[in-house]
Amino acid sequence: MEELKQCRLQQRNISATVDKLMLCLPVLEMYSKLRDQMKTKRHYPALKTLEHLEHTYLPQVSHYRFCKVMVDNIPKLREEIKDVSMSDLKDFLESIRKHSDKIGETAMKQGNDPYVAEDLVCPREEAQQQRNLDNIILQQPRIGSKRKPKKDAYTIFDTEIGSTSPKSEQDSGILDVEDEEDDEEVPGAQDLVDFSPVYRCLHIYSVLGARETFENYYRKQRRKQARLVLQPPSNMHETLDGYRKYFNQIVGFFVVEDHILHTTQGLVNRAYIDELWEMALSKTIAALRTHSSYCSDPNLVLDLKNLIVLFADTLQVYGFPVNQLFDMLLEIRDQYSETLLKKWSGIFRNILDSDNYSPIPVTSEEIYKKVVGQFPFQDTELEKQPFPKKFPFSEFVPKVYNQIKEFIYACLKFSEDLHLSSTEVDDMIRKSTNLLLTRTLSSSLQNVIKRKNIGLTELVQIIINTTHLEKSCKYLEEFITNITNVLPEIVHTTKLYGTTTFKDARHAAEEEIYTNLNQKIDQFLQLADYDWMTGDLGNKASDYLVDLIAFLRSTFAVFTHLPGKVAQTACMSACKHLATSLMQLLLEAEVRQLTLGALQQFNLDVRECEQFARSGPVPGFQEDTLQLAFIDLRQLLDLFLQWDWSTYLADYGQPTCKYLRVNPVTALTLLEKMKDTSRKNNMFAQFRKNERDKQKLIDTVAKQLRGLISSHHS
């Protein structure tokens, strides 16, 4: 009985022990599961296991010492899970900061396609399932998505960014993108970014009652990253890649924030996003204003504009307001116009410098049609002439005309994708073209006209060229109308100032011709070598004057293609300048004395000038009109050579006076020169009266002239 009693006691103890062990085994199994989850970094499931262990299993065996150890260890495990998840979040934030340019690049490649843009981050239903977070659920793409279905399991690598070492799902925020056979496929952001560390950490902190702490930390860190992203590199303006990388980083940042906004409940809100965007917008615009101002290459400015448009359109797809960016593009448009003007200034300078300023020769119908195709020119008389023949203008006319059209095309390129109306585009092009005509081209033409070594032939050709360019302005007006579809009859449009530009250039060339001619005349006059004390009577004009007249004849022969008024004005200007210069030569103070013989020689030179004027070097003058340029000299010389003082003094002041053009001051000056000669050299012996009477007569005439002068002044 004792043995039976002992056996039953043992059986009862064994049964009780088995019961207790069966009660403890689930606790140990749960604890083992917890350690495995911690070891494999499945922290959110570990947190769930910890809750079950604490509230369900441990209370059943709380009187055991090992349970007390577990209970004491639970807060440490919670803190460990919290710290590890925060560490994962920090790794995620660092990875996002480094690789936001890659995310932005993907977004900007796809941003103009709303369907792709919607798939650019994880789909909304995918985000809902990610909130479960017991596992990372990587869904198949939705119907209509441009992404191909991928394998059920994803391996997470850094190979997309640069590293080749595989990492666990929790170690990295960057997913490997499988090499697809389809080269056109572009990976979406969900292919590049694993957002699970954010969701996991958010849920863990929420469960632990520290959600607000997590939200504040996340927003603070992202604000810091935003400021880093928005700080442009100092050399950003040097290449387009610098701008592209800057934009990619900004887009990548906001694509991530937009995704977080739509896939979490309150981690970030619209007010927070709007605040960040306002800061980003102001800093981006300020950076672009600063760096774009350094750019002098219009092609780079145009590429930058296209990049800004893509940047704005991409962010607009995500709901960010971008009107300020398009307003800033209008500022950059003005800068683009300035860089174009500088570029075309060099183009025009090269064209004008390389031109031969000779009419374009045409030897065949093919060449004729080629020139006419480049420049709107019609002349039925020229068309009838046999080959070879010449266009009236030189090569710079079609070249300049085509470069103006190229400039208009360049202006049009900038207006594309700016969401401007046709009227605004038309107005922009016309204003820029007017600047090209009135400032750039006008300055280039003026520089050529004012060159020191420019000849009369070149000036004549410039006048002809600008005349034809002026006529072509209406075709430029039509050209702009055709490309903008804005009819001036319907909408008030800015007129091109080309007519004014070419008129001003032509007038400047005309003035330069007059000046150039006068300078040539002065150069010939410097060769004049009169012997003012000679007693010999010459019988032919001076050599320098004969050469001067020959030069004028050959020069005016070149003026045949000029408008009649220009040629006549040039001829009259030259004759007047010659007459004035000869008068100054006769009356200059250095000529203290002169003889009758010198006056006779001077008279022969003036007759040569009058003969040139009568010959009609330029058609269109009325009879004797050109001779009037020498009328002052003629009357003065006739008065002295005929010694007709009685007539001069008697008729002075009368409208019909024979010597109406002779000023008494001029006459007295010349008389004084001859009076001194008479006293010293006895040069008046040829007169019939005796010398004393002659001297007395000169004195009397001089006295009367002084009287005329004094009475005139009084």
C-alpha positions as CSV (number, residue, x, y, z in Angstrom):
1,M,0.0,0.0,0.0
2,E,2.9,2.3,0.8
3,E,4.4,1.6,-2.6
4,L,1.1,2.2,-4.3
5,K,0.6,5.4,-2.3
6,Q,4.1,6.5,-3.3
7,C,3.5,5.6,-7.0
8,R,0.2,7.6,-7.1
9,L,2.0,10.5,-5.5
10,Q,4.7,10.4,-8.1
11,Q,2.1,10.1,-10.9
12,R,0.2,13.1,-9.4
13,N,3.5,15.1,-9.2
14,I,4.4,14.1,-12.8
15,S,1.0,15.1,-14.0
16,A,1.1,18.4,-12.2
17,T,4.6,19.0,-13.5
18,V,3.5,18.2,-17.1
19,D,0.6,20.5,-16.7
20,K,2.8,23.3,-15.4
21,L,5.4,22.6,-18.2
22,M,2.6,22.7,-20.8
23,L,1.5,26.0,-19.3
24,C,5.1,27.4,-19.6
25,L,6.0,26.0,-23.0
26,P,3.9,28.6,-25.0
27,V,5.6,31.3,-23.1
28,L,8.9,30.0,-24.0
29,E,7.9,29.4,-27.6
30,M,6.6,33.0,-27.8
31,Y,9.8,34.3,-26.3
32,S,11.8,32.2,-28.7
33,K,9.7,33.6,-31.6
34,L,10.3,37.1,-30.2
35,R,14.0,36.6,-30.2
36,D,13.9,35.2,-33.8
37,Q,11.9,38.2,-34.9
38,M,14.3,40.6,-33.2
39,K,17.2,38.8,-34.8
40,T,15.7,38.9,-38.3
41,K,14.8,42.6,-37.7
42,R,11.1,42.0,-38.1
43,H,10.4,44.6,-35.5
44,Y,6.8,45.3,-36.0
45,P,5.8,41.6,-35.7
46,A,8.2,41.4,-32.7
47,L,6.2,44.2,-31.1
48,K,3.0,42.3,-31.7
49,T,4.5,39.1,-30.2
50,L,5.7,41.1,-27.2
51,E,2.2,42.4,-26.6
52,H,0.8,38.8,-26.7
53,L,3.5,37.6,-24.4
54,E,3.0,40.4,-21.9
55,H,-0.7,40.4,-21.7
56,T,-1.8,36.8,-22.5
57,Y,1.0,34.3,-21.6
58,L,3.1,35.7,-18.9
59,P,0.2,36.4,-16.5
60,Q,-0.5,32.7,-16.4
61,V,3.0,31.8,-15.1
62,S,3.8,35.1,-13.3
63,H,4.8,33.2,-10.1
64,Y,7.9,31.7,-11.7
65,R,11.2,33.4,-11.4
66,F,12.1,33.1,-15.1
67,C,8.8,35.0,-15.8
68,K,9.9,37.8,-13.6
69,V,13.1,38.0,-15.6
70,M,11.1,38.2,-18.8
71,V,8.8,40.8,-17.4
72,D,11.7,42.9,-16.3
73,N,13.2,42.6,-19.8
74,I,10.1,43.7,-21.7
75,P,10.7,47.5,-21.4
76,K,14.2,46.9,-22.6
77,L,13.0,45.0,-25.6
78,R,10.5,47.7,-26.4
79,E,13.2,50.3,-26.3
80,E,15.5,48.1,-28.4
81,I,12.7,47.8,-31.0
82,K,12.1,51.5,-30.9
83,D,15.8,52.3,-31.3
84,V,16.4,49.8,-34.1
85,S,13.4,51.0,-36.1
86,M,14.6,54.6,-35.6
87,S,18.0,53.5,-36.9
88,D,16.3,52.0,-39.9
89,L,14.4,55.3,-40.5
90,K,17.7,57.2,-40.3
91,D,19.2,54.9,-42.9
92,F,16.2,55.5,-45.0
93,L,16.4,59.2,-44.7
94,E,20.1,59.2,-45.5
95,S,19.5,57.0,-48.5
96,I,16.7,59.2,-49.8
97,R,18.9,62.3,-49.3
98,K,21.7,60.7,-51.4
99,H,19.4,59.3,-54.1
100,S,16.7,62.0,-54.5
101,D,18.3,63.0,-57.8
102,K,17.7,59.5,-59.2
103,I,14.1,59.6,-58.0
104,G,13.7,63.1,-59.5
105,E,15.2,62.0,-62.8
106,T,12.7,59.1,-63.0
107,A,9.8,61.5,-62.2
108,M,10.9,64.1,-64.8
109,K,11.2,61.4,-67.4
110,Q,7.7,60.3,-66.7
111,G,6.2,63.5,-65.3
112,N,4.4,64.6,-68.5
113,D,2.4,61.4,-68.7
114,P,-0.4,61.5,-66.0
115,Y,-0.9,57.8,-66.0
116,V,2.8,57.1,-65.5
117,A,3.0,60.0,-63.0
118,E,0.3,58.4,-61.0
119,D,2.2,55.1,-60.9
120,L,5.5,56.8,-60.2
121,V,5.1,56.2,-56.5
122,C,3.5,53.1,-55.0
123,P,-0.2,52.9,-55.9
124,R,-2.7,53.9,-53.3
125,E,-4.1,50.4,-52.8
126,E,-0.5,49.2,-52.4
127,A,0.1,51.8,-49.8
128,Q,-3.0,50.6,-47.9
129,Q,-1.6,47.1,-47.8
130,Q,1.8,48.4,-46.7
131,R,0.2,49.8,-43.6
132,N,-0.3,46.2,-42.4
133,L,3.5,45.9,-42.4
134,D,3.6,42.4,-41.1
135,N,5.4,41.8,-44.4
136,I,6.4,44.1,-47.2
137,I,3.8,43.5,-49.9
138,L,5.1,44.4,-53.3
139,Q,2.0,44.3,-55.6
140,Q,1.8,43.6,-59.2
141,P,1.2,46.8,-61.3
142,R,-2.3,47.9,-61.9
143,I,-4.0,47.5,-65.3
144,G,-3.0,50.4,-67.5
145,S,0.4,50.9,-65.8
146,K,3.4,51.1,-68.0
147,R,5.4,49.0,-65.7
148,K,5.8,45.3,-66.4
149,P,4.9,42.6,-63.8
150,K,7.9,41.6,-61.7
151,K,8.9,38.5,-59.9
152,D,7.1,37.6,-56.7
153,A,10.2,38.1,-54.6
154,Y,12.4,41.2,-54.8
155,T,16.0,41.3,-53.9
156,I,17.1,44.6,-52.5
157,F,20.4,46.0,-53.8
158,D,22.1,49.2,-54.0
159,T,23.2,48.4,-57.6
160,E,20.8,51.0,-59.0
161,I,22.8,53.7,-57.3
162,G,26.3,52.3,-57.3
163,S,26.9,49.7,-54.6
164,T,27.0,46.0,-55.5
165,S,26.6,44.5,-52.0
166,P,23.2,43.0,-51.3
167,K,21.4,44.3,-48.2
168,S,18.4,43.1,-46.3
169,E,15.0,44.6,-46.8
170,Q,15.4,46.7,-43.7
171,D,19.0,47.9,-44.4
172,S,18.3,49.9,-47.5
173,G,15.6,52.1,-48.9
174,I,16.7,51.4,-52.5
175,L,15.3,48.5,-54.5
176,D,17.2,46.8,-57.3
177,V,15.6,47.4,-60.7
178,E,15.7,44.3,-62.8
179,D,17.2,44.6,-66.3
180,E,14.3,44.5,-68.7
181,E,14.4,43.4,-72.3
182,D,12.3,46.4,-73.2
183,D,14.8,49.3,-73.3
184,E,12.0,51.9,-73.3
185,E,10.8,51.0,-69.8
186,V,11.6,53.5,-67.2
187,P,11.5,52.4,-63.6
188,G,9.0,54.0,-61.3
189,A,9.8,55.4,-57.8
190,Q,8.4,52.2,-56.2
191,D,11.0,50.4,-58.2
192,L,13.7,52.6,-56.7
193,V,12.4,53.3,-53.2
194,D,11.3,51.0,-50.3
195,F,9.1,53.1,-48.0
196,S,8.7,50.2,-45.5
197,P,11.1,51.7,-42.9
198,V,8.9,54.8,-42.6
199,Y,5.7,52.9,-42.3
200,R,7.2,50.4,-39.9
201,C,8.7,53.0,-37.7
202,L,5.5,55.1,-37.7
203,H,3.5,52.0,-36.6
204,I,6.0,51.0,-34.0
205,Y,6.0,54.5,-32.5
206,S,2.2,54.7,-32.7
207,V,1.9,51.4,-30.8
208,L,4.4,52.6,-28.2
209,G,2.4,55.9,-27.8
210,A,5.2,58.1,-29.2
211,R,3.7,59.0,-32.6
212,E,4.0,62.7,-32.1
213,T,7.7,62.3,-31.3
214,F,8.2,60.4,-34.5
215,E,6.2,62.9,-36.6
216,N,8.2,65.9,-35.2
217,Y,11.5,64.1,-35.8
218,Y,10.6,63.1,-39.4
219,R,9.5,66.6,-40.3
220,K,12.5,68.2,-38.7
221,Q,14.9,65.9,-40.5
222,R,13.2,66.4,-43.9
223,R,13.2,70.2,-43.4
224,K,17.0,70.0,-42.9
225,Q,17.3,67.8,-46.0
226,A,15.1,70.3,-48.0
227,R,17.5,73.1,-47.2
228,L,20.4,71.1,-48.3
229,V,18.7,70.1,-51.6
230,L,17.7,73.7,-52.3
231,Q,21.3,75.0,-52.0
232,P,22.7,75.0,-55.5
233,P,26.3,74.3,-56.3
234,S,28.4,77.3,-57.0
235,N,29.2,76.2,-60.5
236,M,25.7,75.2,-61.4
237,H,25.5,77.8,-64.2
238,E,28.4,76.3,-66.1
239,T,26.6,73.3,-67.6
240,L,23.1,72.1,-68.2
241,D,23.9,69.0,-66.1
242,G,24.4,71.2,-63.1
243,Y,20.9,72.6,-63.5
244,R,19.4,69.1,-64.2
245,K,20.9,67.6,-61.1
246,Y,19.6,70.5,-59.0
247,F,16.1,70.0,-60.4
248,N,16.2,66.2,-60.0
249,Q,17.0,66.5,-56.4
250,I,14.1,68.9,-55.7
251,V,11.6,66.8,-57.7
252,G,12.9,63.7,-55.9
253,F,12.4,65.3,-52.5
254,F,8.8,66.4,-53.2
255,V,7.8,63.1,-55.0
256,V,8.8,61.3,-51.8
257,E,6.9,63.8,-49.6
258,D,3.8,63.5,-51.8
259,H,3.9,59.8,-51.6
260,I,4.3,59.9,-47.8
261,L,1.3,62.4,-47.7
262,H,-0.9,60.0,-49.5
263,T,0.2,56.7,-47.9
264,T,0.3,57.7,-44.3
265,Q,-2.4,59.1,-42.0
266,G,-1.0,62.4,-40.7
267,L,2.7,61.8,-40.8
268,V,2.8,64.9,-43.0
269,N,-0.1,67.1,-44.0
270,R,-1.0,69.5,-46.8
271,A,0.0,72.5,-44.7
272,Y,3.4,71.1,-44.1
273,I,3.9,70.2,-47.8
274,D,2.7,73.7,-48.8
275,E,5.1,75.3,-46.4
276,L,8.0,73.3,-47.8
277,W,7.0,74.1,-51.3
278,E,6.8,77.8,-50.7
279,M,10.3,77.8,-49.3
280,A,11.5,75.6,-52.2
281,L,9.9,77.8,-54.8
282,S,11.4,81.1,-53.4
283,K,14.9,79.6,-53.0
284,T,14.7,77.9,-56.5
285,I,13.6,81.1,-58.2
286,A,16.3,83.1,-56.4
287,A,19.0,80.5,-57.4
288,L,17.8,80.5,-61.0
289,R,17.8,84.2,-61.2
290,T,21.4,84.4,-59.9
291,H,22.9,81.6,-61.9
292,S,21.1,82.2,-65.2
293,S,22.4,85.8,-65.2
294,Y,25.9,84.4,-65.7
295,C,24.9,82.5,-68.9
296,S,25.9,84.1,-72.2
297,D,25.2,81.2,-74.5
298,P,21.6,81.4,-75.9
299,N,21.6,77.6,-76.6
300,L,22.2,76.9,-72.9
301,V,19.6,79.5,-71.9
302,L,17.1,77.7,-74.2
303,D,18.0,74.3,-72.8
304,L,17.6,75.7,-69.3
305,K,14.1,77.0,-70.2
306,N,13.1,73.6,-71.5
307,L,14.4,72.0,-68.3
308,I,12.5,74.5,-66.1
309,V,9.3,73.8,-68.1
310,L,9.8,70.1,-67.6
311,F,10.5,70.7,-63.9
312,A,7.4,72.8,-63.5
313,D,5.2,70.4,-65.5
314,T,6.4,67.4,-63.5
315,L,5.6,69.1,-60.1
316,Q,2.3,70.4,-61.4
317,V,1.3,66.7,-62.0
318,Y,1.8,66.2,-58.3
319,G,-0.5,69.2,-57.5
320,F,2.2,71.8,-56.7
321,P,1.4,75.4,-57.9
322,V,4.1,76.4,-60.4
323,N,2.8,79.8,-61.8
324,Q,5.7,81.6,-60.3
325,L,8.1,79.4,-62.3
326,F,6.4,80.4,-65.5
327,D,6.5,84.0,-64.4
328,M,10.2,83.7,-63.9
329,L,10.6,82.2,-67.3
330,L,9.4,85.5,-68.7
331,E,12.3,87.1,-67.0
332,I,14.7,84.6,-68.4
333,R,13.1,85.2,-71.8
334,D,14.4,88.8,-71.6
335,Q,17.8,87.5,-70.8
336,Y,17.6,85.0,-73.6
337,S,16.7,87.8,-76.0
338,E,19.8,89.7,-74.8
339,T,22.1,86.7,-75.4
340,L,20.6,86.3,-78.8
341,L,21.2,89.9,-79.6
342,K,24.9,89.5,-78.6
343,K,25.2,86.4,-80.7
344,W,23.6,88.0,-83.7
345,S,25.8,91.1,-83.2
346,G,28.8,88.8,-83.9
347,I,27.0,87.2,-86.9
348,F,26.1,90.5,-88.5
349,R,29.7,91.8,-87.9
350,N,31.1,88.7,-89.6
351,I,28.7,89.1,-92.5
352,L,29.5,92.8,-93.0
353,D,33.2,92.4,-92.5
354,S,33.4,89.5,-95.1
355,D,31.3,91.2,-97.7
356,N,33.0,92.5,-100.9
357,Y,30.5,95.3,-101.3
358,S,30.0,94.5,-105.0
359,P,26.9,93.5,-106.9
360,I,26.3,89.7,-106.9
361,P,27.3,88.3,-110.3
362,V,24.9,85.7,-111.8
363,T,26.1,83.4,-114.5
364,S,23.2,80.9,-114.7
365,E,19.5,80.5,-114.0
366,E,20.3,78.2,-111.1
367,I,22.3,80.8,-109.3
368,Y,19.7,83.4,-110.0
369,K,16.9,81.3,-108.6
370,K,19.0,80.5,-105.5
371,V,19.5,84.2,-104.7
372,V,15.9,85.0,-105.3
373,G,14.9,82.1,-103.1
374,Q,17.0,83.6,-100.3
375,F,15.8,87.2,-100.7
376,P,12.5,88.5,-102.0
377,F,13.5,90.4,-105.1
378,Q,11.7,91.1,-108.3
379,D,12.9,93.0,-111.2
380,T,11.4,92.3,-114.7
381,E,14.1,94.2,-116.4
382,L,16.9,92.2,-114.8
383,E,15.1,89.0,-115.5
384,K,15.0,89.8,-119.2
385,Q,18.8,90.5,-119.4
386,P,21.0,87.7,-120.7
387,F,23.6,85.9,-118.5
388,P,26.0,86.9,-117.1
389,K,24.3,89.7,-115.2
390,K,24.4,91.2,-111.7
391,F,22.0,91.8,-108.9
392,P,22.1,95.4,-107.7
393,F,22.9,94.4,-104.1
394,S,25.9,92.6,-102.6
395,E,25.9,89.3,-100.7
396,F,25.2,90.8,-97.3
397,V,21.6,91.5,-98.3
398,P,20.3,87.9,-98.5
399,K,22.6,86.9,-95.7
400,V,21.3,89.6,-93.3
401,Y,17.7,88.9,-94.4
402,N,18.0,85.2,-93.6
403,Q,19.7,85.8,-90.3
404,I,16.8,88.0,-89.3
405,K,14.5,85.1,-90.0
406,E,16.8,82.7,-88.0
407,F,16.6,85.2,-85.1
408,I,12.8,85.1,-85.3
409,Y,12.9,81.3,-85.3
410,A,15.2,81.4,-82.2
411,C,12.7,83.7,-80.4
412,L,9.9,81.3,-81.3
413,K,11.7,78.4,-79.8
414,F,11.7,80.0,-76.4
415,S,8.0,80.7,-76.4
416,E,7.1,77.0,-76.9
417,D,5.5,75.3,-73.9
418,L,5.2,78.5,-71.9
419,H,1.4,78.4,-72.1
420,L,1.3,81.8,-73.9
421,S,-1.4,82.9,-76.3
422,S,-0.6,83.4,-80.0
423,T,-0.9,87.2,-79.5
424,E,1.6,87.1,-76.6
425,V,4.0,85.1,-78.7
426,D,3.6,87.4,-81.7
427,D,4.2,90.5,-79.4
428,M,7.3,88.9,-77.9
429,I,8.8,88.0,-81.3
430,R,8.1,91.5,-82.7
431,K,9.6,93.3,-79.8
432,S,12.7,91.1,-79.8
433,T,13.0,91.5,-83.6
434,N,12.7,95.3,-83.2
435,L,15.6,95.3,-80.8
436,L,17.6,93.3,-83.3
437,L,16.9,95.8,-86.0
438,T,17.1,99.1,-84.1
439,R,20.0,98.2,-81.8
440,T,22.1,95.3,-83.1
441,L,21.8,95.5,-86.8
442,S,21.7,99.3,-86.8
443,S,24.9,99.4,-84.6
444,S,26.7,96.9,-86.9
445,L,25.8,99.0,-90.0
446,Q,26.8,102.2,-88.3
447,N,30.2,100.7,-87.3
448,V,30.9,99.7,-90.9
449,I,29.8,103.1,-92.2
450,K,32.1,104.9,-89.7
451,R,35.2,102.8,-90.4
452,K,38.2,104.9,-91.3
453,N,39.2,102.9,-94.3
454,I,35.8,102.7,-95.9
455,G,35.7,103.9,-99.5
456,L,33.1,105.7,-101.6
457,T,32.3,102.5,-103.5
458,E,31.5,100.6,-100.3
459,L,29.3,103.5,-99.1
460,V,27.4,103.6,-102.4
461,Q,26.8,99.8,-102.1
462,I,25.6,100.1,-98.5
463,I,23.1,102.7,-99.6
464,I,21.9,100.3,-102.4
465,N,21.8,97.4,-100.0
466,T,19.8,99.2,-97.2
467,T,17.3,100.4,-99.8
468,H,16.6,96.8,-100.8
469,L,16.5,95.6,-97.2
470,E,14.1,98.4,-96.4
471,K,11.8,97.1,-99.1
472,S,12.0,93.6,-97.7
473,C,10.5,94.6,-94.3
474,K,7.0,93.9,-95.4
475,Y,8.0,90.3,-96.1
476,L,9.4,90.0,-92.6
477,E,6.1,91.2,-91.3
478,E,4.3,88.5,-93.3
479,F,6.8,85.9,-92.1
480,I,6.0,86.6,-88.4
481,T,2.3,86.6,-89.2
482,N,2.6,83.2,-90.8
483,I,4.4,81.5,-87.9
484,T,2.2,83.1,-85.2
485,N,-1.1,83.1,-87.0
486,V,-1.9,86.5,-85.6
487,L,-3.4,88.7,-88.3
488,P,-2.6,92.4,-88.0
489,E,-6.0,93.2,-89.5
490,I,-7.8,91.5,-86.6
491,V,-5.4,92.1,-83.6
492,H,-3.3,95.2,-83.1
493,T,0.3,94.1,-83.5
494,T,3.6,95.9,-82.9
495,K,5.1,97.1,-86.2
496,L,8.6,96.3,-87.2
497,Y,11.0,99.2,-87.1
498,G,13.1,97.8,-90.0
499,T,12.2,100.6,-92.3
500,T,13.4,103.2,-89.8
501,T,16.6,101.2,-89.2
502,F,17.6,100.9,-92.8
503,K,16.6,104.5,-93.6
504,D,18.8,105.7,-90.7
505,A,21.7,103.5,-92.0
506,R,21.2,104.8,-95.5
507,H,21.2,108.4,-94.3
508,A,24.3,107.8,-92.3
509,A,26.0,106.3,-95.4
510,E,24.9,109.3,-97.4
511,E,26.3,111.7,-94.8
512,E,29.5,109.7,-94.8
513,I,29.7,109.9,-98.6
514,Y,29.5,113.7,-98.3
515,T,32.1,113.7,-95.6
516,N,34.3,111.3,-97.5
517,L,34.1,113.3,-100.7
518,N,34.9,116.5,-98.8
519,Q,37.9,114.8,-97.2
520,K,39.2,113.7,-100.6
521,I,38.7,117.2,-101.9
522,D,40.7,118.5,-99.0
523,Q,43.5,116.0,-99.7
524,F,43.8,117.3,-103.3
525,L,43.7,120.9,-102.1
526,Q,46.6,120.2,-99.8
527,L,48.6,119.6,-103.0
528,A,47.8,123.2,-104.2
529,D,51.0,125.2,-104.5
530,Y,50.1,128.7,-105.7
531,D,52.9,131.2,-106.3
532,W,50.9,134.2,-105.0
533,M,53.7,136.6,-106.0
534,T,54.0,135.5,-109.7
535,G,53.8,138.0,-112.4
536,D,53.3,135.5,-115.2
537,L,49.9,135.0,-116.6
538,G,49.0,131.3,-116.8
539,N,47.2,129.6,-119.6
540,K,45.9,126.4,-118.0
541,A,44.4,125.1,-114.8
542,S,46.7,123.8,-112.0
543,D,47.6,120.2,-112.1
544,Y,46.2,119.4,-108.7
545,L,42.8,120.8,-109.8
546,V,42.8,118.8,-113.0
547,D,43.4,115.6,-111.0
548,L,40.7,116.6,-108.5
549,I,38.1,117.1,-111.3
550,A,39.1,113.8,-112.9
551,F,38.6,112.1,-109.5
552,L,35.1,113.7,-109.1
553,R,34.1,112.6,-112.6
554,S,35.1,109.0,-112.0
555,T,33.4,109.0,-108.5
556,F,30.1,110.4,-109.8
557,A,30.1,107.8,-112.5
558,V,29.8,105.1,-109.8
559,F,26.7,106.9,-108.4
560,T,24.6,105.7,-111.3
561,H,22.8,103.1,-109.1
562,L,22.1,105.5,-106.3
563,P,18.7,107.2,-105.9
564,G,18.9,110.4,-107.9
565,K,18.5,112.7,-104.9
566,V,21.5,111.1,-103.2
567,A,23.7,111.5,-106.2
568,Q,22.6,115.1,-106.8
569,T,23.1,116.0,-103.1
570,A,26.6,114.5,-103.1
571,C,27.5,116.3,-106.2
572,M,26.2,119.7,-105.0
573,S,27.8,119.1,-101.6
574,A,31.2,118.4,-103.3
575,C,31.0,121.5,-105.5
576,K,30.0,123.7,-102.6
577,H,32.8,122.4,-100.4
578,L,35.3,122.9,-103.3
579,A,34.1,126.4,-103.8
580,T,34.3,127.2,-100.1
581,S,37.7,125.7,-99.8
582,L,39.0,127.7,-102.8
583,M,37.6,130.9,-101.2
584,Q,39.3,130.1,-97.9
585,L,42.6,129.3,-99.8
586,L,42.4,132.8,-101.5
587,L,41.6,134.7,-98.3
588,E,43.6,132.8,-95.7
589,A,45.7,134.9,-93.4
590,E,49.0,133.3,-94.4
591,V,48.6,134.7,-97.9
592,R,49.6,138.3,-97.0
593,Q,50.2,139.4,-100.6
594,L,49.1,138.3,-104.1
595,T,49.6,139.6,-107.6
596,L,47.3,140.0,-110.5
597,G,49.1,137.1,-112.2
598,A,48.3,134.8,-109.3
599,L,44.7,135.9,-109.4
600,Q,44.6,135.1,-113.1
601,Q,45.9,131.6,-112.4
602,F,43.3,131.2,-109.7
603,N,40.7,132.3,-112.1
604,L,41.7,129.5,-114.6
605,D,41.2,126.9,-111.8
606,V,37.8,128.3,-111.0
607,R,36.8,128.2,-114.7
608,E,37.9,124.5,-114.7
609,C,35.5,123.9,-111.8
610,E,32.7,125.8,-113.6
611,Q,33.3,123.7,-116.7
612,F,32.9,120.5,-114.6
613,A,29.6,121.8,-113.2
614,R,28.3,122.7,-116.6
615,S,29.2,119.2,-117.9
616,G,26.4,117.6,-115.8
617,P,28.4,115.0,-113.9
618,V,25.2,113.8,-112.3
619,P,21.9,113.9,-114.2
620,G,18.9,115.7,-112.9
621,F,20.2,119.2,-112.3
622,Q,18.4,122.1,-113.9
623,E,20.5,124.3,-116.2
624,D,23.3,126.2,-114.4
625,T,22.1,124.9,-110.9
626,L,25.4,123.3,-110.1
627,Q,27.4,126.3,-111.3
628,L,25.7,128.4,-108.6
629,A,28.1,126.6,-106.1
630,F,30.9,128.7,-107.6
631,I,28.9,132.0,-108.0
632,D,30.6,133.7,-105.1
633,L,34.1,133.0,-106.5
634,R,33.1,134.0,-110.0
635,Q,31.7,137.4,-109.0
636,L,34.6,138.1,-106.7
637,L,37.2,137.3,-109.4
638,D,35.3,139.2,-112.1
639,L,35.2,142.3,-109.9
640,F,38.9,142.3,-109.4
641,L,40.0,141.2,-112.9
642,Q,37.6,143.7,-114.6
643,W,38.4,146.3,-111.9
644,D,34.7,147.2,-112.0
645,W,34.5,149.0,-108.6
646,S,32.3,151.8,-109.9
647,T,29.5,149.3,-110.7
648,Y,30.0,147.4,-107.5
649,L,29.9,150.5,-105.3
650,A,27.0,152.1,-107.2
651,D,24.8,149.1,-107.2
652,Y,25.7,147.7,-103.8
653,G,22.6,146.6,-101.9
654,Q,20.4,146.5,-105.0
655,P,18.6,143.1,-105.7
656,T,19.8,143.4,-109.3
657,C,23.4,144.2,-108.4
658,K,25.9,142.5,-110.8
659,Y,28.1,141.6,-107.9
660,L,25.4,140.7,-105.4
661,R,27.4,137.7,-104.0
662,V,30.5,139.8,-103.2
663,N,30.7,140.7,-99.5
664,P,32.5,144.0,-98.9
665,V,34.5,142.4,-96.1
666,T,35.8,139.8,-98.5
667,A,36.5,142.3,-101.2
668,L,38.4,144.6,-98.7
669,T,40.5,141.6,-97.5
670,L,41.5,140.7,-101.0
671,L,42.1,144.3,-101.9
672,E,44.4,144.8,-99.0
673,K,46.5,141.9,-100.2
674,M,46.9,143.5,-103.6
675,K,47.4,147.0,-102.2
676,D,50.5,145.8,-100.3
677,T,51.8,144.1,-103.4
678,S,51.3,147.3,-105.4
679,R,53.3,149.4,-102.9
680,K,56.2,147.0,-102.6
681,N,56.5,145.4,-106.0
682,N,55.2,147.9,-108.5
683,M,53.0,145.3,-110.0
684,F,50.3,147.7,-111.3
685,A,52.4,149.2,-114.1
686,Q,50.1,147.5,-116.7
687,F,47.3,149.9,-115.9
688,R,47.0,152.9,-118.1
689,K,47.0,155.5,-115.4
690,N,50.2,156.3,-113.6
691,E,51.1,154.4,-110.5
692,R,50.3,157.2,-108.1
693,D,46.7,157.4,-109.4
694,K,46.4,153.6,-109.2
695,Q,47.5,153.6,-105.6
696,K,45.2,156.5,-104.9
697,L,42.3,154.6,-106.5
698,I,43.0,151.5,-104.4
699,D,43.0,153.6,-101.3
700,T,39.8,155.3,-102.4
701,V,38.1,152.0,-103.1
702,A,39.3,150.6,-99.8
703,K,37.9,153.6,-98.0
704,Q,34.5,153.2,-99.6
705,L,34.5,149.6,-98.8
706,R,35.1,150.3,-95.1
707,G,32.3,152.8,-95.3
708,L,30.0,150.2,-96.7
709,I,31.1,147.8,-94.0
710,S,30.6,150.3,-91.1
711,S,27.2,151.4,-92.4
712,H,26.1,147.8,-92.8
713,H,27.1,147.0,-89.2
714,S,25.5,150.2,-87.8
